[in-house]
Amino acid sequence: MSSQRARRRPVHILVPPPRQVLNAPHLPARVEQHARWPPRLGSGEGKVVFATTEPDAGSNTHRLATTATRDGADYLLRGQKYYISGVDEADAVLVVAKTGVDERTGNAELSLFVVDTDAPGLVKQSLPVSVALPERQFTLHFDDVRVPVERLIGVEGDGFRQVFHGLNPERIMGAALCVGIGRYALAKATEYANTRVVWDRPIGAFHAMAKAKIEVELAALMTANAAWLHDQNEPAGEAANMAKYAAAEAALAALDAAIQSHGGNGVSTDSTHTPSPPHHSYSSRAASTDSETELSDQVHAEQGRERRRNTQAAVTGPRGLDLNYRP
């Protein structure tokens, strides 16, 4: 994979599907799957994306309508998935489909299938979105897509457990990514705030980023705990969910603090407008930034307090309050 493609491809579309392909227990097709996917996924030559969400079910797997029906040595997949990321860059899709119904609970019995992105009957429709994302979104239509039985992951009907066996490490991975993003943003912000001088002092003396730092490091501890539980084969679902939530919130807070510390340059799309003091561009010098405005306000407030102290000293004098004093 080229470095350019690696930089723009989100990591999350590369990791969780292989996780489910390789770690599903008691695989009848383990030899075939392991021989094909690990080398290609590890080198970046092969890519797999995950398809579970549906228009009428979202990510509620109990309500999935996509079905896989046994037909001789194959399965026939029928249904629809949407908001599936990166299909145009992938070799295969890991599809969650209903293969039966649990007679005791009435819930769907799910199974996982590896489906080639160029399989006959699989129609991919680009799904335009307003938000800027590193990958494109798609709606997938499965019209009797024929999938060999060897592409079944694990055993039929055991897909629900396999899905969550793969989602927990995905959540931990997402939390770790957010911790890294938060640390990176705060490091950049601190470097800038400690060298950007306004009103004869660095803006870092006034711009508070300690709270964001605390939140990022707390999230890092939660992430490490979730990872340890998963590595020890202990129940990690709750810890993984909490770590992902905490890390995402902390990363957003850190990014906001970093953007605020850079002021107008925090939203510039031109990297040349991110100054490296003391050589600032004209646009960066002219920008009225939140941090500099805050610093200006605090300097003026400090000067006002100093004037009041001087006035109070003159009013009070060495013997107490002088009622005849007029400032």
C-alpha positions in Angstrom: 0.0 0.0 0.0 1.4 3.4 -0.9 2.1 5.9 1.9 -0.3 8.3 0.4 -3.1 5.7 0.4 -2.2 4.6 3.9 -2.4 8.2 5.2 -5.9 8.7 3.8 -7.4 5.3 4.5 -9.0 5.0 8.0 -7.5 2.3 10.1 -10.9 1.1 11.3 -11.8 -0.4 7.9 -8.7 -2.6 8.0 -8.7 -4.1 11.5 -12.1 -5.3 12.8 -13.2 -7.6 9.9 -9.9 -9.5 9.9 -10.3 -9.8 13.6 -13.6 -11.6 13.1 -12.3 -13.6 10.2 -9.3 -14.9 12.1 -10.6 -15.2 15.7 -14.0 -16.8 15.2 -13.9 -20.0 17.2 -14.2 -23.6 15.8 -14.0 -22.5 12.1 -14.8 -25.3 9.6 -13.1 -23.2 7.0 -10.3 -22.1 9.2 -7.5 -23.4 7.0 -8.8 -21.8 3.8 -9.6 -18.5 5.5 -6.3 -18.3 7.3 -4.3 -19.3 4.2 -6.0 -16.6 2.1 -6.5 -13.5 4.3 -3.8 -13.0 6.9 -0.8 -12.5 4.5 -2.8 -10.1 2.3 -4.3 -8.2 5.1 -1.1 -7.9 7.0 0.8 -6.6 3.9 -2.0 -4.2 3.0 -2.6 -5.9 -0.3 -6.0 -7.1 0.8 -8.8 -5.1 2.4 -12.0 -6.2 4.0 -14.9 -3.9 5.2 -17.8 -4.7 7.6 -21.5 -4.7 6.6 -24.1 -4.9 9.3 -26.3 -1.7 9.3 -29.6 -1.7 7.4 -32.2 0.9 6.6 -34.8 -0.5 8.9 -32.6 -1.9 11.6 -29.6 0.4 12.0 -27.0 -1.6 13.9 -29.7 -3.5 15.9 -28.6 -7.0 14.8 -31.8 -8.6 16.1 -33.8 -6.8 13.4 -31.6 -7.5 10.4 -33.6 -8.4 7.3 -30.7 -9.5 5.0 -31.0 -13.3 4.7 -28.6 -16.1 3.6 -30.4 -19.3 2.4 -28.6 -22.5 1.9 -28.7 -23.7 -1.8 -26.6 -26.8 -2.3 -22.9 -26.0 -1.8 -23.7 -22.2 -1.6 -25.7 -19.6 0.2 -27.9 -17.1 -1.5 -27.7 -13.6 0.0 -30.7 -11.3 -0.3 -31.2 -7.9 1.3 -29.7 -4.4 1.7 -27.0 -2.8 3.8 -26.3 0.9 4.0 -23.7 3.3 5.3 -21.0 0.8 4.5 -17.6 2.5 4.4 -14.8 2.0 1.9 -16.4 -0.6 -0.3 -14.7 0.9 -3.4 -11.3 0.3 -1.8 -11.9 -3.3 -0.5 -11.6 -6.8 -1.9 -14.3 -8.2 0.2 -17.2 -7.4 2.5 -17.8 -9.2 5.8 -21.6 -9.5 5.7 -23.9 -10.2 8.7 -27.0 -12.1 7.5 -29.9 -13.9 9.1 -29.8 -17.7 8.6 -32.6 -18.7 10.9 -34.7 -17.8 14.0 -34.1 -18.9 17.5 -37.3 -20.8 18.5 -36.9 -20.0 22.2 -36.4 -16.2 21.9 -37.7 -15.4 18.4 -34.4 -13.5 17.7 -32.6 -13.8 14.4 -29.8 -16.4 14.2 -27.0 -14.6 12.5 -24.0 -15.8 10.4 -21.0 -14.1 8.9 -20.0 -14.4 5.3 -17.0 -13.1 3.3 -18.3 -11.8 0.0 -16.2 -10.5 -2.8 -17.0 -6.9 -3.8 -17.2 -7.9 -7.5 -19.6 -10.9 -6.8 -22.4 -11.2 -9.3 -25.7 -9.7 -7.9 -23.9 -7.3 -5.5 -24.8 -3.8 -6.5 -22.9 -0.9 -4.9 -24.5 2.6 -4.8 -22.5 5.6 -3.6 -24.2 7.3 -0.7 -23.5 11.1 -0.7 -22.9 12.6 2.8 -22.2 16.2 3.8 -19.6 15.5 6.4 -15.9 15.3 5.2 -14.8 11.7 5.6 -11.6 9.8 4.6 -13.7 7.1 2.9 -16.8 7.0 0.8 -20.2 5.5 2.0 -22.3 3.0 0.1 -25.6 1.3 0.0 -25.2 -2.4 -0.9 -28.0 -4.5 -2.6 -27.7 -8.3 -2.5 -29.8 -9.9 -5.2 -29.3 -13.6 -4.8 -25.6 -13.2 -4.4 -24.1 -16.7 -4.5 -21.5 -17.3 -1.7 -19.7 -20.6 -1.4 -20.1 -22.4 1.9 -16.3 -22.0 2.5 -17.0 -18.3 2.9 -19.1 -18.9 6.1 -17.2 -17.7 9.1 -17.5 -20.1 12.1 -20.6 -22.1 12.2 -24.1 -21.2 11.0 -26.1 -19.2 13.5 -23.2 -18.3 15.7 -22.6 -14.9 14.1 -24.0 -12.8 16.9 -21.3 -13.9 19.3 -18.7 -13.6 16.7 -19.7 -10.0 15.8 -19.3 -8.8 19.4 -16.1 -10.8 19.8 -14.7 -8.6 17.0 -16.4 -5.3 18.1 -14.8 -5.2 21.5 -11.3 -4.9 20.2 -12.5 -2.5 17.6 -13.8 -0.3 20.4 -10.5 -0.5 22.2 -8.7 0.3 19.0 -10.9 3.3 18.5 -10.3 4.5 22.0 -6.5 4.1 21.5 -6.7 6.1 18.3 -8.6 8.9 20.1 -6.1 9.0 22.9 -3.3 9.4 20.3 -5.2 12.1 18.5 -5.8 14.0 21.8 -2.1 13.8 22.8 -1.0 14.9 19.4 -3.4 17.9 19.3 -2.3 19.0 22.8 1.4 18.7 22.0 0.9 20.9 19.0 -1.2 23.4 20.9 1.2 23.5 23.8 4.2 24.1 21.5 2.3 26.9 19.8 0.9 28.5 22.9 4.3 28.6 24.6 6.0 30.4 21.7 3.2 32.7 20.4 3.9 36.0 22.2 1.2 38.6 22.5 1.2 41.5 25.1 4.8 40.6 25.9 4.1 37.1 27.2 3.3 33.7 25.7 -0.4 33.0 25.3 0.3 29.7 27.0 0.4 31.6 30.2 -3.3 32.2 29.9 -4.7 29.5 27.7 -6.0 26.6 29.9 -5.4 23.1 28.4 -4.9 21.3 31.6 -8.4 20.0 31.8 -8.2 18.5 28.3 -4.8 16.9 29.2 -6.4 15.3 32.3 -9.3 13.9 30.3 -7.0 12.4 27.7 -4.8 10.7 30.2 -7.9 9.4 32.1 -9.2 7.9 28.9 -5.7 6.3 28.3 -6.0 4.5 31.6 -9.5 3.3 30.7 -8.3 2.1 27.3 -5.3 0.2 28.9 -7.7 -1.5 31.3 -10.1 -2.6 28.6 -7.2 -3.9 26.5 -5.8 -5.9 29.5 -9.2 -7.4 30.2 -9.5 -8.5 26.5 -6.0 -9.9 26.4 -6.8 -11.9 29.6 -10.0 -13.3 28.0 -12.0 -11.6 30.6 -15.4 -9.9 29.8 -14.4 -6.6 28.3 -17.6 -5.3 26.7 -18.4 -2.8 29.4 -14.8 -1.6 29.8 -14.4 -1.3 26.0 -17.5 0.8 25.6 -16.6 3.1 28.4 -13.1 3.6 27.1 -14.3 4.4 23.6 -16.8 6.9 24.9 -14.3 8.6 27.3 -11.6 8.7 24.7 -13.8 10.1 22.0 -15.0 12.9 24.3 -11.5 13.6 25.5 -10.1 13.8 21.9 -12.8 16.2 20.9 -12.1 18.4 23.9 -8.4 18.3 23.1 -9.0 19.2 19.5 -11.2 22.1 20.5 -8.6 23.4 23.0 -5.9 23.1 20.3 -8.0 24.9 17.7 -8.8 27.7 20.2 -5.1 28.1 21.1 -4.3 28.6 17.5 -7.1 31.1 17.1 -7.8 31.9 13.4 -5.0 29.7 12.3 -6.8 26.7 13.9 -9.3 26.6 11.1 -6.9 27.6 8.2 -6.6 25.1 5.4 -3.3 26.6 4.4 -0.5 25.2 6.6 1.7 28.2 5.8 -0.7 30.2 7.9 0.2 28.2 11.0 3.0 30.4 12.3 6.3 29.3 13.6 7.3 32.2 15.8 8.9 34.6 15.5 8.4 34.6 11.7 4.6 35.0 11.4 2.8 35.6 8.1 0.9 38.9 7.7 -2.4 37.0 7.9 -1.6 35.3 11.1 -0.4 38.6 12.7 -3.6 40.3 11.5 -5.9 37.5 12.8 -7.9 38.4 15.9 -7.7 35.1 17.7 -9.7 33.9 20.7 -6.5 33.2 22.7 -5.1 36.6 22.0 -8.4 38.3 22.8 -8.6 36.3 26.0 -5.0 37.4 26.8 -5.8 41.0 26.0 -8.8 40.9 28.3 -6.8 39.5 31.1 -4.0 42.0 30.7 -6.4 44.9 30.8 -8.1 43.3 33.8 -4.8 43.0 35.5 -3.9 46.6 34.8 -7.3 47.7 36.2 -6.7 45.7 39.4 -3.3 47.4 39.7 -4.8 50.8 39.3 -7.4 50.0 42.0 -4.7 48.8 44.4 -2.8 52.0 43.9 -6.0 54.0 44.4 -6.9 52.0 47.6 -3.4 52.6 48.9 -3.8 56.4 48.4 -7.3 56.4 49.9 -6.4 54.4 53.0 -3.0 55.7 53.8 -0.9 54.6 56.7 -3.5 55.6 59.3 -6.6 54.1 57.7 -9.4 55.5 55.5 -9.2 59.2 54.6 -12.7 60.4 54.0 -11.5 63.7 52.5 -9.6 61.9 49.7 -10.8 62.6 46.2 -9.2 60.7 43.4 
